[in-house]
Amino acid sequence: MEKLEVREMKVLQSEHKLCLSCMEEHRVDLVKVVEQSIFKEVDVEFTAVYEYCSNADAFLETEGMIRGNDLALKDEYRKKVDLLTSEEIKMIRETYGISQKDFSEILDWGLATITRYENHQVQDRAHDDVLRTVASDPKWFLEKLKSAKNRLSPRAYAKYFHETKEQFSKRKNQYLRDAIYAIYANFEDVDETGGVELNLDKVVETINYLAFKVSSLYKVKLMKMLWYADALNFKRHGRSITGLVYSALPMGAVPEGYDQFVLLDGVYFDVVLYDDIAYRFKPAPNFTVKLLSEQEIASLDKVIRELGSLNTPQIVEKMHQETAYKHTVSNSIISYLLAKDLSLD
């Protein structure tokens, strides 16, 4: 590393003491300095901390400052080349409550690897990618942890397992979203999507709007009302509300991925026991409309007025009479283009 120039200097504090630069007692400033350097052939601007002697116009680094300034340089380099900084690596590890040594052990790296990355060594791209995966995918890290069980103490493993399961639970909603969007990556045509990309936030809001307006909203009825709302909006305005894709199943139209999206954060239901388990949907606490347009609300309100009072068998029977359903092969995608013949206007 070669220091090229001091760009800026700011005094942080001053102390009257023996100056180790000129070996005289006087006021010595602790200063923050913006410097430019070259690291691994990359120009880097970073902030360093020194003691400054005004008598000799000289900077002095203590041992701690040498380490801190070296890390500051390398962290700015990491930012410039899009690698995790030492602090980001430390935060990833601490998220799981794992020691440096055990973290390296779980990842099957050298025992001091993480310690070096958090203190003075810049990681390579492959190790950086692994650390980013740990940060974004607790499920993946949980499998790595299980594989390393015999290399950890029982107490440490139990602690790490608990914390990793907690992180996995927190990410459940994102896993669900990723799974749903993966399903919908296969659908592009207007007749499948209604000319709208899937918007899960709007799906959640639409479910809440229906639950707010309709009492006794159970799963089968909800699925049919979603289809009617999307189909009616397409009939009126040439686009669906949510971008959901529907298949023609024996009970009528059912959105692709419905088992996942009803479990998304923001969707609320009570489990009710009749002859079997049923799910009665209810609005989110303090629900307010944020994403639905006036046109979309008008389509929803029309569906609610026409179908909201029907019970499940009645709405299924009505669905079976729709041209779109009758002209779709069982278990196939219902084309939005058939919405022109929808019974609702």
C-alpha positions as CSV (number, residue, x, y, z in Angstrom):
1,M,0.0,0.0,0.0
2,E,1.3,3.5,-0.9
3,K,-0.2,6.6,0.6
4,L,-0.5,9.3,-2.1
5,E,-1.9,12.4,-0.6
6,V,-3.9,13.8,2.3
7,R,-7.2,15.3,1.0
8,E,-8.8,16.6,4.2
9,M,-8.0,16.8,7.9
10,K,-10.4,17.3,10.9
11,V,-9.4,17.5,14.6
12,L,-11.4,15.1,16.7
13,Q,-9.8,16.0,20.1
14,S,-6.7,17.5,21.6
15,E,-4.5,16.5,24.6
16,H,-1.4,18.0,26.3
17,K,1.1,15.2,26.5
18,L,4.6,14.0,25.4
19,C,4.6,14.0,21.7
20,L,6.4,10.9,20.3
21,S,7.1,12.7,17.0
22,C,9.1,15.6,18.4
23,M,9.7,14.2,21.9
24,E,8.4,17.4,23.5
25,E,5.3,18.1,25.7
26,H,2.7,20.1,23.9
27,R,-0.9,19.9,22.6
28,V,-1.2,16.8,20.4
29,D,-4.3,16.5,18.1
30,L,-6.2,13.4,17.3
31,V,-7.2,13.9,13.7
32,K,-9.3,12.3,11.0
33,V,-7.7,12.4,7.6
34,V,-9.2,11.7,4.2
35,E,-6.5,10.0,2.2
36,Q,-6.1,8.4,-1.2
37,S,-4.3,5.2,-1.7
38,I,-3.9,2.3,-4.2
39,F,-4.9,-1.1,-3.0
40,K,-4.8,-4.1,-5.4
41,E,-4.4,-1.7,-8.3
42,V,-7.6,0.2,-7.4
43,D,-7.6,3.9,-6.4
44,V,-9.3,4.1,-3.0
45,E,-10.3,7.1,-0.9
46,F,-10.7,6.4,2.8
47,T,-10.7,8.0,6.2
48,A,-7.7,7.3,8.6
49,V,-7.1,8.4,12.2
50,Y,-3.7,9.7,13.4
51,E,-2.0,11.8,16.1
52,Y,-0.8,15.0,14.6
53,C,2.3,17.0,15.8
54,S,2.0,20.6,14.7
55,N,5.7,21.3,15.7
56,A,7.0,18.7,13.2
57,D,4.0,18.8,10.9
58,A,4.0,15.0,11.2
59,F,1.5,12.2,11.6
60,L,1.9,9.4,14.1
61,E,0.1,6.0,14.1
62,T,-0.3,4.0,17.3
63,E,-0.5,0.2,16.9
64,G,-4.3,0.4,17.2
65,M,-4.4,3.1,14.6
66,I,-2.3,1.1,12.2
67,R,-4.8,-1.7,12.4
68,G,-7.8,0.6,12.2
69,N,-6.5,2.6,9.2
70,D,-5.5,-0.6,7.4
71,L,-9.1,-2.0,7.9
72,A,-10.6,1.4,6.8
73,L,-8.6,1.3,3.6
74,K,-9.6,-2.3,2.8
75,D,-13.3,-1.7,3.6
76,E,-13.4,1.2,1.2
77,Y,-11.8,-1.1,-1.4
78,R,-14.4,-3.7,-0.7
79,K,-17.2,-1.2,-1.2
80,K,-15.7,-0.1,-4.5
81,V,-15.4,-3.6,-5.9
82,D,-18.8,-4.8,-4.4
83,L,-17.5,-7.1,-1.6
84,L,-19.0,-7.3,1.9
85,T,-17.2,-5.0,4.4
86,S,-15.6,-6.4,7.6
87,E,-18.5,-4.9,9.6
88,E,-21.1,-6.5,7.3
89,I,-19.4,-9.9,7.7
90,K,-19.4,-9.5,11.4
91,M,-23.1,-8.5,11.4
92,I,-24.0,-11.7,9.4
93,R,-22.1,-13.9,11.9
94,E,-23.7,-12.1,14.9
95,T,-27.2,-12.4,13.4
96,Y,-26.8,-16.1,14.1
97,G,-25.0,-15.6,17.4
98,I,-22.0,-17.7,16.3
99,S,-18.4,-17.3,17.3
100,Q,-15.8,-16.6,14.7
101,K,-14.2,-20.0,15.1
102,D,-17.4,-21.9,15.0
103,F,-18.6,-19.9,12.0
104,S,-15.5,-20.9,10.1
105,E,-16.1,-24.5,11.2
106,I,-19.7,-24.6,10.0
107,L,-18.7,-23.2,6.6
108,D,-15.8,-25.7,6.5
109,W,-13.2,-23.0,6.1
110,G,-9.9,-22.6,8.0
111,L,-10.6,-22.0,11.7
112,A,-9.2,-18.4,11.6
113,T,-10.7,-17.5,8.2
114,I,-13.6,-15.4,9.6
115,T,-11.3,-13.8,12.1
116,R,-9.0,-12.6,9.3
117,Y,-11.9,-11.4,7.2
118,E,-13.3,-9.3,10.1
119,N,-9.9,-7.8,10.9
120,H,-7.4,-7.5,8.1
121,Q,-7.8,-9.8,5.1
122,V,-10.0,-9.1,2.1
123,Q,-12.1,-12.1,1.1
124,D,-12.1,-13.5,-2.4
125,R,-15.3,-13.4,-4.5
126,A,-16.2,-17.1,-3.9
127,H,-16.1,-16.7,-0.1
128,D,-18.0,-13.4,-0.4
129,D,-20.8,-15.2,-2.4
130,V,-21.1,-17.8,0.4
131,L,-21.4,-15.2,3.1
132,R,-24.1,-13.4,1.1
133,T,-26.0,-16.7,0.8
134,V,-25.7,-17.1,4.6
135,A,-27.2,-13.6,5.0
136,S,-30.0,-14.1,2.6
137,D,-30.9,-17.8,3.1
138,P,-31.2,-19.1,6.7
139,K,-32.6,-22.3,5.3
140,W,-29.4,-23.0,3.4
141,F,-27.3,-22.1,6.4
142,L,-29.4,-24.5,8.6
143,E,-28.4,-27.4,6.4
144,K,-24.7,-26.3,6.7
145,L,-25.2,-26.2,10.5
146,K,-26.7,-29.7,10.6
147,S,-23.7,-31.0,8.5
148,A,-21.3,-29.5,11.1
149,K,-23.1,-30.9,14.2
150,N,-20.4,-33.4,15.1
151,R,-17.7,-30.7,14.9
152,L,-19.5,-28.4,17.5
153,S,-20.1,-28.8,21.2
154,P,-23.7,-29.9,22.0
155,R,-24.4,-26.6,23.8
156,A,-23.0,-24.5,21.0
157,Y,-25.0,-26.5,18.4
158,A,-28.2,-26.2,20.3
159,K,-27.8,-22.4,20.6
160,Y,-26.9,-21.9,16.9
161,F,-29.7,-24.2,15.8
162,H,-32.3,-22.2,17.8
163,E,-31.1,-18.9,16.4
164,T,-30.9,-20.1,12.8
165,K,-34.5,-21.5,13.1
166,E,-35.6,-18.1,14.4
167,Q,-34.0,-16.4,11.3
168,F,-35.6,-19.0,9.1
169,S,-39.0,-18.3,10.6
170,K,-38.5,-14.5,10.1
171,R,-37.8,-15.2,6.4
172,K,-40.8,-17.4,5.8
173,N,-42.7,-14.6,4.0
174,Q,-39.9,-14.0,1.6
175,Y,-39.6,-17.7,0.9
176,L,-43.3,-17.9,0.1
177,R,-43.0,-14.9,-2.2
178,D,-40.1,-16.3,-4.0
179,A,-41.9,-19.6,-4.5
180,I,-45.0,-17.9,-5.9
181,Y,-43.0,-15.6,-8.2
182,A,-41.1,-18.7,-9.4
183,I,-44.4,-20.3,-10.4
184,Y,-45.6,-17.2,-12.2
185,A,-42.3,-16.8,-14.1
186,N,-43.9,-19.4,-16.5
187,F,-46.8,-17.1,-17.4
188,E,-46.4,-14.2,-19.8
189,D,-49.4,-14.1,-22.2
190,V,-52.2,-11.6,-21.8
191,D,-54.8,-14.4,-21.9
192,E,-53.1,-16.0,-18.9
193,T,-52.2,-13.0,-16.7
194,G,-54.8,-10.5,-17.8
195,G,-52.0,-8.2,-19.1
196,V,-50.7,-7.5,-15.6
197,E,-47.6,-8.8,-13.9
198,L,-48.3,-10.6,-10.6
199,N,-48.3,-8.1,-7.7
200,L,-48.4,-10.0,-4.4
201,D,-48.9,-6.8,-2.4
202,K,-52.0,-6.1,-4.4
203,V,-53.2,-9.7,-4.0
204,V,-52.9,-9.3,-0.2
205,E,-54.8,-6.0,-0.4
206,T,-57.5,-7.4,-2.6
207,I,-58.0,-10.3,-0.2
208,N,-58.2,-7.9,2.7
209,Y,-60.7,-5.7,0.8
210,L,-63.0,-8.7,0.2
211,A,-62.6,-9.9,3.8
212,F,-63.5,-6.4,5.0
213,K,-66.6,-6.2,2.9
214,V,-67.9,-9.8,3.0
215,S,-68.8,-11.8,6.0
216,S,-68.2,-15.5,6.2
217,L,-65.5,-15.4,3.5
218,Y,-64.1,-19.0,3.2
219,K,-61.3,-20.2,1.0
220,V,-63.4,-21.6,-1.9
221,K,-65.6,-18.5,-2.0
222,L,-62.6,-16.2,-1.8
223,M,-60.9,-18.0,-4.8
224,K,-64.1,-17.5,-6.9
225,M,-64.5,-13.9,-5.9
226,L,-60.9,-13.1,-6.9
227,W,-61.5,-14.6,-10.3
228,Y,-64.7,-12.7,-10.8
229,A,-63.0,-9.4,-9.8
230,D,-60.0,-10.0,-12.1
231,A,-62.2,-11.1,-15.0
232,L,-64.7,-8.2,-14.6
233,N,-61.9,-5.7,-14.4
234,F,-60.4,-7.2,-17.6
235,K,-63.8,-7.1,-19.3
236,R,-64.2,-3.4,-18.4
237,H,-60.7,-2.1,-18.7
238,G,-58.6,-4.7,-20.6
239,R,-56.4,-5.7,-17.6
240,S,-56.8,-7.8,-14.5
241,I,-56.4,-6.4,-11.0
242,T,-53.8,-8.8,-9.5
243,G,-52.1,-10.6,-12.4
244,L,-53.2,-13.9,-10.9
245,V,-53.5,-16.9,-13.2
246,Y,-56.5,-19.2,-12.8
247,S,-57.0,-22.9,-13.5
248,A,-60.4,-24.6,-14.1
249,L,-60.6,-27.1,-11.2
250,P,-63.7,-29.1,-10.3
251,M,-64.8,-26.5,-7.7
252,G,-64.3,-23.7,-10.3
253,A,-61.5,-21.1,-10.8
254,V,-58.5,-21.4,-8.5
255,P,-55.4,-19.2,-8.7
256,E,-52.0,-20.8,-9.3
257,G,-50.1,-20.9,-6.0
258,Y,-53.1,-20.2,-3.9
259,D,-51.9,-22.5,-1.1
260,Q,-48.9,-20.2,-0.7
261,F,-50.3,-16.8,-1.1
262,V,-53.0,-17.2,1.5
263,L,-50.2,-17.8,4.0
264,L,-48.4,-14.5,3.2
265,D,-47.9,-11.8,5.8
266,G,-50.9,-9.5,5.8
267,V,-53.5,-12.3,5.1
268,Y,-55.5,-13.2,8.2
269,F,-57.9,-16.1,8.8
270,D,-59.4,-18.1,11.5
271,V,-59.3,-21.9,11.4
272,V,-62.9,-23.2,11.8
273,L,-63.8,-26.8,12.5
274,Y,-66.9,-28.2,10.7
275,D,-66.9,-31.6,9.1
276,D,-63.4,-30.7,8.1
277,I,-61.0,-27.8,8.7
278,A,-62.1,-24.5,7.1
279,Y,-60.4,-21.1,6.8
280,R,-62.5,-18.0,7.4
281,F,-60.7,-14.9,6.2
282,K,-60.8,-11.6,8.0
283,P,-59.3,-8.2,7.3
284,A,-56.0,-7.1,8.7
285,P,-56.2,-4.9,11.8
286,N,-56.6,-1.2,10.8
287,F,-56.9,-2.2,7.1
288,T,-56.8,0.7,4.6
289,V,-56.7,0.7,0.8
290,K,-53.3,1.8,-0.6
291,L,-52.8,0.1,-3.9
292,L,-56.2,-0.5,-5.5
293,S,-57.3,2.1,-8.0
294,E,-60.9,3.5,-8.1
295,Q,-61.6,1.4,-11.2
296,E,-60.4,-1.7,-9.5
297,I,-62.4,-0.9,-6.4
298,A,-65.5,-0.4,-8.6
299,S,-65.0,-3.9,-10.1
300,L,-64.5,-5.4,-6.6
301,D,-67.6,-3.7,-5.3
302,K,-69.7,-5.0,-8.2
303,V,-68.5,-8.5,-7.5
304,I,-69.3,-8.1,-3.8
305,R,-72.8,-6.8,-4.5
306,E,-73.6,-9.6,-6.9
307,L,-71.9,-12.5,-5.1
308,G,-71.0,-11.5,-1.6
309,S,-74.2,-12.9,-0.1
310,L,-73.9,-16.3,-1.9
311,N,-72.7,-19.3,0.1
312,T,-70.0,-21.6,-1.2
313,P,-72.2,-24.1,-3.1
314,Q,-74.1,-21.2,-4.7
315,I,-71.0,-19.4,-6.0
316,V,-69.5,-22.7,-7.2
317,E,-72.7,-23.4,-9.1
318,K,-72.6,-19.9,-10.6
319,M,-69.0,-20.3,-11.6
320,H,-69.9,-23.6,-13.4
321,Q,-72.3,-21.7,-15.6
322,E,-69.8,-19.1,-16.8
323,T,-68.7,-19.4,-20.4
324,A,-65.1,-19.1,-19.4
325,Y,-65.3,-22.1,-17.2
326,K,-67.4,-24.3,-19.6
327,H,-65.0,-23.6,-22.5
328,T,-61.9,-24.5,-20.5
329,V,-60.5,-28.0,-20.4
330,S,-60.4,-29.3,-16.8
331,N,-57.2,-28.4,-15.0
332,S,-56.2,-25.9,-17.7
333,I,-55.6,-22.2,-17.5
334,I,-58.7,-20.1,-17.9
335,S,-58.2,-17.4,-20.6
336,Y,-58.9,-13.9,-19.7
337,L,-60.1,-13.4,-23.3
338,L,-63.2,-15.3,-22.4
339,A,-64.1,-12.6,-19.9
340,K,-66.0,-10.8,-22.6
341,D,-68.9,-13.3,-21.9
342,L,-68.8,-12.9,-18.2
343,S,-72.2,-12.8,-16.6
344,L,-71.3,-9.6,-14.7
345,D,-71.1,-6.2,-16.4
